[in-house]
Amino acid sequence: MKKRKYVIMFIVVIATLLVYLSINKLININNYNSVYFTSKESSIISDKDLQENNILEVNSLEKLKSEVKSLNKNVGIILDKNIIDEGNDINSLTQWLIEQKNSPIIVVGYGNPNYVYFKRLSISENKYLPKITDEKFEELKNQKGFCMAYICSDGKIYGKSFTEEINTSKIMKIVNEALKGENNVTKMFGEES
């Protein structure tokens, strides 16, 4: 009889723990403020860093789109260099990114926004492209680090380079500042609105 009582108590404790963990997981899903698009094979940001910084990882463009939409708010969009390099459906990714107004767009693995956002992704109209030679773009392509773009409501695009070692906590600090809105972004980029 005592054994049965302990078994029942054990089952109740395990069931309570599972319910708690399920609820906690659901709550955390709604707390994501960034989505990281990378391939399953190689990621610059580790799983540990993703968990510690509450970043949701996705491995397809469709999943990226659906998760960003389901979060129902502006979120940081973090792209791994391998997604840009592989070029899988780069045109669809570019078109979707252009629509993501007021969301910081970070690319980890490239330290120069000119190469990433103007040459590789082409998020700007041709008339706004910087006058940079192909040779210079090749040089910029090799800069390590991460870079950010922010497309304002009016279409103005801000870009910034971070050529230091990739640090997920620093990336999230930048994302969180940018998520406060355009006025904050202009201050981040040294302009007052």
Secondary structure, 3 states (H helix, E strand, C coil): CHHHHHHHHHHHHHHHHHHHHHHHHHHHHHCCCEEEECCCCCCCCCHHHHHHCCCEEECCHHHHHHHHHHCCCCCEEEEEHHHHHHCCCHHHHHHHHHCCCCCEEEEECCCCHHHHHHHHCCCCCHHHCCCCCHHHHHHHHCCCCEEEEEECCCCCEEEEEECCCCCHHHHHHHHHHHCCCHHHHHHHCCCCC
